[in-house]
């Protein structure tokens, strides 16, 4: 038995020796003198095992020090050159306390140089910790170049912001005097300030038209400045594209008839819902249809339609007007761009419409493009992402009720809805008003019997605040007569207490433009008292 133990111990010793030999060979293979990195290898106690010449050159360590493998002198040489040696020392101590960790950061030297530092533990096949290898790379030049790029980008951003702010301020300051000028011209043109002869009437009419054109330009400049400043917010929701297109089609029919143009609607059956802000997308359709009407000759044809393309819906407006030269088809989306395109009498644009709607489409997750052949009309199309719950932004819900139990049950129900909601609560009408002022809820669930006896005032103020932000109001109460009267005042929907979780979620999902993703036990539904 003793002989067997001795043999076993000898085999273990040989295995350990082989393991250490493999480890040292691995280290030697990393010590190529042509390496870009400075390499330092230390044992489990921090003692120097080996290093390459690149490491010594980077840290200006004398060759005698490296040959002596003096841990203290090498560490001191490194510390002396660092701009923040205490921070480096803390990281070194941390790595020897937590041996499994790798670490990477940048070291800044006193002379301004920057090194990229990487450190990794070295383990044998048996899991034994043998030490740590450190890599240092001089990134001073690349860091300097990157800092210059960032500085240039920052300067360009600041210049762009200054330009946008100037345009916004200038446009805002022009609106008031222009409105006054237009009002006085209107007094003359309408004859209120006294009769005019025909030539004078022609002059005032031309002045009015140009005042309106200038007002449109100022408004477009303000819109573009707001977009560039990132101050245009959108509220994506689940939208049925056919309804959006039908509304635009209906609104534009009378205008098309003024030039005897045919407006054709192409909407396939069973179109999937899209995720977009319906109000801003409606403005895109208005711009595209307005352009098509303007550039299409009398008696021409305009097509408004859509079709599914993968995970997007493509919406298009096609006309049989004069078309756009190929060289101008990308330039038309630039601000104030003018192209060689025939317009109808008096049809002059601001040169900002396409620039603005392209940015609006981008904000909605799509892209705007054009295809055109001179003499054969133009086709403008934009894409919208198909609706999925993941594409919706988190929607904000404010619950105002003085009953803690009711609030708790509503909160639990909303959390089970599968919708992405940010929920805040209030127990009084005044508290609800304060929260809504900064929270801007997409939906307010409001108890009609709040304790501070200011529900009518709360509803008017809170409702106005919510509706201005395109939000919805869901009233709850035990008195159905009060709820019905509030609906006549503008409430979107109501629920009579007690109601089930399922009833609540159906209402909430409908008002937020979603579908509820929860199944409630019909045998024992939770009740909101």
WOZI-V278978 format. One record per pair of residues at least 24 apart in sequence whose C-alpha atoms are under 6 Angstrom apart, sorted by the first residue. I is the first residue (numbers start at 0). GAP is how many residues later the second one is. Records with the same first field share a line. If there is no record, write none. Layout:
I->GAP  GAP
//
This chain:
36->98  99  100
37->97  98
38->95  96
39->93  94
40->91  92
41->89  90
42->87  88
43->86  87
46->24
80->28  29
81->27  28
82->25  26  27
112->27
113->25  26
114->24
163->61
167->54  57
170->47
216->133
223->132
233->43
234->42
235->39  40  41
236->38  39  276
237->36  37  275  276
238->34  35
239->33
258->39
259->38  39
260->38  39  40
261->39
262->39  40
263->39
264->39  40
265->39
266->38  39
272->114
273->111  112  113
274->110  111  112
275->88
283->73
291->27
294->26  48
295->25
310->75
311->72  73  74
312->70  71
313->68  69
314->66  67
315->64  65
316->62  63
317->60  61
318->58  59
319->56  57
320->56
321->52  53  55
322->49  50  51  52  53  54  55
323->48  50
324->49
393->26  27
394->26  27
395->25  26  27  45  46
396->26  44  45  46  47
397->25  26  27  46
398->26  45  46
399->25  26  27  46
400->26  46
401->25
405->122
412->88
416->99  100  101
417->99
428->29
432->29
441->29
442->28  29  30
443->29
444->29  30
445->29
446->28  29  30
447->29
496->32
497->29  30  31
498->28  29
499->25  26  27  28
500->25
//
